[in-house]
Amino acid sequence: MKKILPHICLDMAVIFIVLWVLDRFNGAMQFLSRDVFKIPFLIFLVLVIVESVMLIARQRRKKDR
């Protein structure tokens, strides 16, 4: 579970960023309806991506030792 969880988080964050971008350029879809929610959500997703990449890199460095 430790190895797969960061990958799942990374994939889900990328999917939601794509949905955020689609919602931004195509207002008819309205995946995310409230503007107050969009910016904190995007910040959270970027942080999840950064944390997941760092954890994956750390796990690979441990494995190489």
Secondary structure, 3 states (H helix, E strand, C coil): CCCCHHHHHHHHHHHHHHHHHHHHHCCCCCCCCCHHHHHHHHHHHHHHHHHHHHHHHHHHHHHHC
